[in-house]
C-alpha cells in the first residue's frame, strides 16, 4: 500500500491532506510541509497488532485485525 500527503493552501493558510481530509492550517508553507513529512514518517512506523472497529456510512459496525508490521509507504507532494 502507498499513501501520499499533499501540501496546499487551506483555511487562509497552508495545510496537508490525505485524500480529502485536511490537517489544521499552518501559517507558513514550510511549517505545513514539515508537518506533512513528519506525518508520513510516523505513518511508516511499526506498532503492535490490534483490532480496529469502525462504522461505515450505512451505520454498520465492522471489526478487523490490523497487523502492526503492515504499514504503508508514504510520501509528500507539494501542490503549491
The first five atom37 places (N, CA, C, CB, O) and aatype in JSON, in Angstrom:
{
  "aatype": [20, 20, 20, 20, 20, 20, 20, 20, 20, 20, 20, 20, 20, 20, 20, 20, 20, 20, 20, 20, 20, 20, 20, 20, 20, 20, 20, 20, 20, 20, 20, 20, 20, 20, 20, 20, 20, 20, 20, 20, 20, 20, 20, 20, 20, 20, 20, 20, 20, 20, 20, 20, 20, 20, 20, 20, 20, 20, 20, 20, 20, 20, 20, 20, 20, 20, 20, 20, 20, 20, 20, 20, 20, 20, 20, 20, 20, 20, 20, 20],
  "atom_mask": [
    [1, 1, 1, 1, 1],
    [1, 1, 1, 1, 1],
    [1, 1, 1, 1, 1],
    [1, 1, 1, 1, 1],
    [1, 1, 1, 1, 1],
    [1, 1, 1, 1, 1],
    [1, 1, 1, 1, 1],
    [1, 1, 1, 1, 1],
    [1, 1, 1, 1, 1],
    [1, 1, 1, 1, 1],
    [1, 1, 1, 1, 1],
    [1, 1, 1, 1, 1],
    [1, 1, 1, 1, 1],
    [1, 1, 1, 1, 1],
    [1, 1, 1, 1, 1],
    [1, 1, 1, 1, 1],
    [1, 1, 1, 1, 1],
    [1, 1, 1, 1, 1],
    [1, 1, 1, 1, 1],
    [1, 1, 1, 1, 1],
    [1, 1, 1, 1, 1],
    [1, 1, 1, 1, 1],
    [1, 1, 1, 1, 1],
    [1, 1, 1, 1, 1],
    [1, 1, 1, 1, 1],
    [1, 1, 1, 1, 1],
    [1, 1, 1, 1, 1],
    [1, 1, 1, 1, 1],
    [1, 1, 1, 1, 1],
    [1, 1, 1, 1, 1],
    [1, 1, 1, 1, 1],
    [1, 1, 1, 1, 1],
    [1, 1, 1, 1, 1],
    [1, 1, 1, 1, 1],
    [1, 1, 1, 1, 1],
    [1, 1, 1, 1, 1],
    [1, 1, 1, 1, 1],
    [1, 1, 1, 1, 1],
    [1, 1, 1, 1, 1],
    [1, 1, 1, 1, 1],
    [1, 1, 1, 1, 1],
    [1, 1, 1, 1, 1],
    [1, 1, 1, 1, 1],
    [1, 1, 1, 1, 1],
    [1, 1, 1, 1, 1],
    [1, 1, 1, 1, 1],
    [1, 1, 1, 1, 1],
    [1, 1, 1, 1, 1],
    [1, 1, 1, 1, 1],
    [1, 1, 1, 1, 1],
    [1, 1, 1, 1, 1],
    [1, 1, 1, 1, 1],
    [1, 1, 1, 1, 1],
    [1, 1, 1, 1, 1],
    [1, 1, 1, 1, 1],
    [1, 1, 1, 1, 1],
    [1, 1, 1, 1, 1],
    [1, 1, 1, 1, 1],
    [1, 1, 1, 1, 1],
    [1, 1, 1, 1, 1],
    [1, 1, 1, 1, 1],
    [1, 1, 1, 1, 1],
    [1, 1, 1, 1, 1],
    [1, 1, 1, 1, 1],
    [1, 1, 1, 1, 1],
    [1, 1, 1, 1, 1],
    [1, 1, 1, 1, 1],
    [1, 1, 1, 1, 1],
    [1, 1, 1, 1, 1],
    [1, 1, 1, 1, 1],
    [1, 1, 1, 1, 1],
    [1, 1, 1, 1, 1],
    [1, 1, 1, 1, 1],
    [1, 1, 1, 1, 1],
    [1, 1, 1, 1, 1],
    [1, 1, 1, 1, 1],
    [1, 1, 1, 1, 1],
    [1, 1, 1, 1, 1],
    [1, 1, 1, 1, 1],
    [1, 1, 1, 1, 1]
  ],
  "atom_positions": [
    [[0.84, -1.18, 0.0], [0.0, 0.0, 0.0], [0.89, 1.24, 0.0], [-0.96, 0.0, 1.22], [1.96, 1.26, 0.61]],
    [[0.44, 2.26, -0.67], [1.17, 3.51, -0.75], [0.2, 4.67, -0.54], [1.91, 3.65, -2.11], [-0.88, 4.68, -1.12]],
    [[0.58, 5.64, 0.3], [-0.25, 6.82, 0.52], [0.58, 8.06, 0.24], [-0.81, 6.85, 1.98], [1.8, 8.05, 0.34]],
    [[-0.12, 9.13, -0.13], [0.55, 10.39, -0.44], [-0.14, 11.53, 0.29], [0.56, 10.65, -1.97], [-1.35, 11.72, 0.17]],
    [[0.64, 12.29, 1.05], [0.17, 13.51, 1.67], [0.42, 14.65, 0.69], [0.89, 13.77, 3.05], [1.48, 14.7, 0.06]],
    [[-0.54, 15.55, 0.56], [-0.42, 16.7, -0.34], [-0.41, 17.98, 0.49], [-1.57, 16.73, -1.39], [-1.22, 18.14, 1.4]],
    [[0.5, 18.88, 0.17], [0.59, 20.18, 0.85], [-0.03, 21.23, -0.07], [2.07, 20.54, 1.23], [0.29, 21.28, -1.25]],
    [[-0.92, 22.07, 0.5], [-1.56, 23.1, -0.31], [-2.12, 24.23, 0.53], [-2.66, 22.49, -1.13], [-1.96, 24.25, 1.75]],
    [[-2.77, 25.16, -0.14], [-3.4, 26.3, 0.52], [-4.74, 25.82, 1.08], [-3.6, 27.51, -0.46], [-5.51, 25.16, 0.38]],
    [[-5.01, 26.16, 2.36], [-6.25, 25.73, 3.0], [-6.53, 26.61, 4.21], [-6.15, 24.24, 3.43], [-5.63, 26.93, 4.98]],
    [[-7.8, 27.01, 4.36], [-8.24, 27.81, 5.52], [-7.35, 29.02, 5.79], [-8.29, 26.95, 6.76], [-6.9, 29.23, 6.91]],
    [[-7.11, 29.81, 4.76], [-6.33, 31.05, 4.88], [-4.9, 30.81, 5.36], [-7.03, 32.01, 5.84], [-4.29, 31.68, 5.97]],
    [[-4.39, 29.63, 5.09], [-3.01, 29.29, 5.44], [-2.56, 28.14, 4.57], [-2.88, 28.93, 6.95], [-2.97, 28.02, 3.42]],
    [[-1.73, 27.31, 5.12], [-1.23, 26.14, 4.42], [-1.52, 24.91, 5.27], [0.31, 26.26, 4.12], [-1.53, 24.98, 6.5]],
    [[-1.76, 23.8, 4.62], [-2.07, 22.56, 5.34], [-1.66, 21.39, 4.48], [-3.59, 22.49, 5.71], [-1.27, 21.55, 3.32]],
    [[-1.76, 20.2, 5.07], [-1.54, 19.0, 4.27], [-2.8, 18.15, 4.36], [-0.29, 18.2, 4.77], [-3.59, 18.26, 5.3]],
    [[-2.97, 17.28, 3.35], [-4.16, 16.44, 3.34], [-3.78, 15.03, 2.9], [-5.24, 17.02, 2.4], [-2.78, 14.81, 2.22]],
    [[-4.6, 14.1, 3.32], [-4.54, 12.72, 2.87], [-5.92, 12.42, 2.32], [-4.13, 11.71, 4.04], [-6.91, 12.44, 3.06]],
    [[-6.0, 12.16, 1.02], [-7.27, 12.05, 0.31], [-8.03, 13.37, 0.47], [-8.13, 10.85, 0.85], [-7.53, 14.4, 0.02]],
    [[-9.2, 13.37, 1.1], [-9.99, 14.61, 1.26], [-9.95, 15.17, 2.67], [-11.42, 14.35, 0.86], [-10.72, 16.08, 2.99]],
    [[-9.08, 14.65, 3.52], [-9.02, 15.08, 4.92], [-7.82, 15.99, 5.12], [-8.94, 13.85, 5.89], [-6.67, 15.59, 4.89]],
    [[-8.1, 17.24, 5.55], [-7.06, 18.25, 5.74], [-6.59, 18.3, 7.19], [-7.56, 19.62, 5.31], [-7.35, 18.02, 8.12]],
    [[-5.33, 18.66, 7.36], [-4.79, 18.92, 8.69], [-5.25, 20.3, 9.16], [-3.22, 18.83, 8.69], [-5.96, 21.0, 8.44]],
    [[-4.84, 20.66, 10.35], [-5.06, 22.02, 10.81], [-4.21, 22.95, 9.93], [-4.7, 22.18, 12.34], [-3.2, 22.51, 9.37]],
    [[-4.6, 24.22, 9.8], [-3.79, 25.14, 8.99], [-2.52, 25.58, 9.72], [-4.62, 26.38, 8.61], [-2.47, 25.64, 10.94]],
    [[-1.51, 25.86, 8.92], [-0.24, 26.38, 9.42], [-0.02, 27.76, 8.8], [0.95, 25.42, 9.08], [-0.55, 28.05, 7.73]],
    [[0.75, 28.6, 9.47], [0.98, 29.96, 8.99], [1.88, 30.0, 7.77], [1.57, 30.8, 10.08], [1.78, 30.92, 6.95]],
    [[2.77, 29.03, 7.65], [3.71, 29.05, 6.53], [3.69, 27.73, 5.77], [5.12, 29.35, 7.02], [3.34, 26.68, 6.3]],
    [[4.09, 27.82, 4.52], [4.21, 26.64, 3.69], [5.25, 25.69, 4.28], [4.6, 27.02, 2.24], [5.03, 24.48, 4.33]],
    [[6.37, 26.24, 4.74], [7.44, 25.4, 5.3], [6.95, 24.6, 6.51], [8.64, 26.26, 5.7], [7.28, 23.43, 6.66]],
    [[6.16, 25.23, 7.37], [5.64, 24.53, 8.55], [4.68, 23.42, 8.14], [4.92, 25.52, 9.5], [4.73, 22.33, 8.71]],
    [[3.82, 23.68, 7.17], [2.89, 22.65, 6.69], [3.64, 21.5, 6.04], [1.87, 23.25, 5.71], [3.3, 20.33, 6.24]],
    [[4.67, 21.81, 5.25], [5.45, 20.78, 4.58], [6.2, 19.93, 5.6], [6.43, 21.41, 3.57], [6.25, 18.7, 5.46]],
    [[6.78, 20.55, 6.61], [7.49, 19.81, 7.65], [6.52, 18.91, 8.43], [8.21, 20.79, 8.62], [6.86, 17.77, 8.76]],
    [[5.32, 19.4, 8.71], [4.32, 18.59, 9.42], [3.88, 17.4, 8.56], [3.1, 19.46, 9.79], [3.67, 16.31, 9.08]],
    [[3.74, 17.61, 7.26], [3.37, 16.52, 6.36], [4.46, 15.46, 6.3], [3.08, 17.06, 4.94], [4.17, 14.27, 6.32]],
    [[5.72, 15.89, 6.23], [6.83, 14.92, 6.24], [6.86, 14.14, 7.54], [8.18, 15.64, 6.03], [7.12, 12.94, 7.53]],
    [[6.58, 14.81, 8.65], [6.54, 14.14, 9.95], [5.4, 13.12, 9.99], [6.37, 15.17, 11.08], [5.59, 12.01, 10.49]],
    [[4.23, 13.48, 9.47], [3.09, 12.56, 9.43], [3.42, 11.35, 8.56], [1.83, 13.27, 8.89], [3.09, 10.22, 8.92]],
    [[4.07, 11.58, 7.42], [4.44, 10.47, 6.53], [5.45, 9.55, 7.21], [5.02, 11.01, 5.2], [5.36, 8.33, 7.08]],
    [[6.38, 10.12, 7.9], [7.4, 9.32, 8.62], [6.74, 8.48, 9.72], [8.49, 10.26, 9.25], [7.05, 7.3, 9.87]],
    [[5.83, 9.08, 10.49], [5.13, 8.36, 11.56], [4.24, 7.25, 11.01], [4.28, 9.33, 12.4], [4.08, 6.2, 11.63]],
    [[3.67, 7.49, 9.84], [2.77, 6.51, 9.22], [3.49, 5.19, 8.94], [2.19, 7.08, 7.93], [2.86, 4.13, 8.88]],
    [[4.8, 5.25, 8.78], [5.57, 4.08, 8.4], [6.16, 3.33, 9.59], [6.67, 4.49, 7.48], [6.8, 2.29, 9.42]],
    [[5.94, 3.84, 10.81], [6.47, 3.19, 12.0], [5.63, 1.97, 12.36], [6.51, 4.17, 13.18], [4.41, 2.02, 12.38]],
    [[6.31, 0.88, 12.63], [5.62, -0.34, 13.03], [5.05, -0.17, 14.44], [6.57, -1.57, 12.97], [5.56, 0.61, 15.25]],
    [[4.0, -0.89, 14.7], [3.38, -0.85, 16.02], [2.96, -2.24, 16.45], [2.17, 0.09, 16.01], [3.51, -3.23, 15.98]],
    [[2.0, -2.3, 17.34], [1.5, -3.58, 17.82], [0.26, -3.98, 17.04], [1.2, -3.52, 19.34], [-0.48, -3.13, 16.55]],
    [[0.04, -5.29, 16.93], [-1.2, -5.78, 16.34], [-2.37, -5.28, 17.18], [-1.21, -7.34, 16.23], [-2.26, -5.16, 18.4]],
    [[-3.49, -4.99, 16.52], [-4.66, -4.51, 17.24], [-5.92, -4.84, 16.44], [-4.57, -2.99, 17.51], [-5.84, -5.25, 15.28]],
    [[-7.05, -4.66, 17.06], [-8.33, -4.79, 16.37], [-8.89, -3.39, 16.17], [-9.32, -5.69, 17.18], [-8.96, -2.59, 17.1]],
    [[-9.28, -3.13, 14.95], [-9.87, -1.83, 14.6], [-11.37, -2.03, 14.46], [-9.24, -1.24, 13.28], [-11.83, -2.96, 13.8]],
    [[-12.12, -1.14, 15.09], [-13.59, -1.19, 14.99], [-14.03, 0.15, 14.42], [-14.28, -1.48, 16.39], [-13.64, 1.2, 14.92]],
    [[-14.86, 0.11, 13.37], [-15.3, 1.34, 12.72], [-16.72, 1.19, 12.18], [-14.35, 1.73, 11.59], [-17.2, 0.08, 11.94]],
    [[-17.37, 2.34, 11.99], [-18.74, 2.36, 11.48], [-18.73, 2.93, 10.06], [-19.67, 3.19, 12.41], [-18.12, 3.97, 9.82]],
    [[-19.39, 2.26, 9.14], [-19.47, 2.74, 7.77], [-20.64, 3.7, 7.62], [-19.62, 1.56, 6.79], [-21.45, 3.85, 8.53]],
    [[-20.73, 4.36, 6.46], [-21.76, 5.36, 6.22], [-23.17, 4.8, 6.34], [-21.58, 5.97, 4.85], [-24.11, 5.54, 6.65]],
    [[-23.33, 3.51, 6.1], [-24.66, 2.9, 6.21], [-25.02, 2.5, 7.63], [-24.73, 1.69, 5.31], [-26.07, 1.89, 7.86]],
    [[-24.17, 2.83, 8.6], [-24.45, 2.56, 10.0], [-23.98, 1.22, 10.51], [-25.89, 2.67, 10.23], [-24.16, 0.92, 11.7]],
    [[-23.4, 0.4, 9.68], [-22.92, -0.91, 10.08], [-21.56, -0.8, 10.78], [-22.81, -1.85, 8.86], [-20.7, -0.02, 10.37]],
    [[-21.39, -1.59, 11.84], [-20.12, -1.64, 12.55], [-19.3, -2.83, 12.04], [-20.34, -1.74, 14.07], [-19.84, -3.9, 11.78]],
    [[-18.0, -2.62, 11.9], [-17.1, -3.66, 11.4], [-15.89, -3.74, 12.32], [-16.66, -3.37, 9.94], [-15.48, -2.74, 12.91]],
    [[-15.33, -4.92, 12.43], [-14.08, -5.14, 13.16], [-13.11, -5.83, 12.23], [-14.31, -5.98, 14.46], [-13.5, -6.71, 11.45]],
    [[-11.85, -5.45, 12.31], [-10.83, -6.14, 11.54], [-9.51, -6.12, 12.28], [-10.67, -5.51, 10.15], [-9.24, -5.21, 13.07]],
    [[-8.71, -7.11, 12.01], [-7.38, -7.21, 12.62], [-6.41, -6.35, 11.83], [-6.9, -8.7, 12.67], [-6.4, -6.39, 10.6]],
    [[-5.59, -5.58, 12.52], [-4.56, -4.76, 11.89], [-3.2, -5.22, 12.42], [-4.79, -3.24, 12.16], [-2.92, -5.11, 13.61]],
    [[-2.38, -5.73, 11.51], [-1.03, -6.17, 11.9], [-0.13, -4.95, 12.08], [-0.44, -7.14, 10.83], [-0.1, -4.08, 11.22]],
    [[0.58, -4.89, 13.17], [1.44, -3.77, 13.48], [2.58, -3.57, 12.49], [1.99, -3.94, 14.83], [3.09, -2.46, 12.36]],
    [[2.97, -4.62, 11.81], [4.06, -4.52, 10.83], [3.56, -4.14, 9.44], [4.82, -5.85, 10.75], [4.36, -3.87, 8.55]],
    [[2.25, -4.13, 9.23], [1.65, -3.84, 7.93], [1.47, -2.34, 7.76], [0.3, -4.59, 7.76], [0.37, -1.83, 7.97]],
    [[2.51, -1.64, 7.4], [2.49, -0.19, 7.29], [2.63, 0.24, 5.84], [3.61, 0.43, 8.15], [3.35, -0.4, 5.08]],
    [[1.95, 1.31, 5.45], [2.06, 1.77, 4.07], [3.35, 2.55, 3.82], [0.86, 2.64, 3.71], [3.93, 3.1, 4.75]],
    [[3.78, 2.57, 2.58], [4.82, 3.5, 2.18], [4.14, 4.86, 2.06], [5.53, 3.07, 0.81], [3.0, 4.94, 1.59]],
    [[4.81, 5.92, 2.47], [4.19, 7.24, 2.45], [5.17, 8.27, 1.91], [3.72, 7.64, 3.86], [6.37, 8.2, 2.17]],
    [[4.63, 9.22, 1.13], [5.46, 10.33, 0.68], [4.64, 11.61, 0.71], [6.0, 10.06, -0.75], [3.46, 11.6, 1.04]],
    [[5.29, 12.72, 0.37], [4.69, 14.04, 0.43], [4.86, 14.71, -0.93], [5.32, 14.9, 1.58], [5.94, 14.7, -1.51]],
    [[3.78, 15.3, -1.43], [3.8, 16.04, -2.69], [3.42, 17.48, -2.41], [2.84, 15.4, -3.75], [2.44, 17.74, -1.71]],
    [[4.17, 18.42, -2.95], [3.9, 19.84, -2.79], [3.01, 20.28, -3.94], [5.21, 20.67, -2.75], [3.46, 20.31, -5.09]],
    [[1.75, 20.62, -3.65], [0.8, 21.04, -4.68], [0.83, 22.55, -4.93], [-0.6, 20.63, -4.28], [0.03, 23.05, -5.72]],
    [[1.72, 23.25, -4.29], [1.8, 24.71, -4.47], [2.55, 25.02, -5.75], [2.5, 25.4, -3.24], [2.74, 26.18, -6.1]]
  ]
}
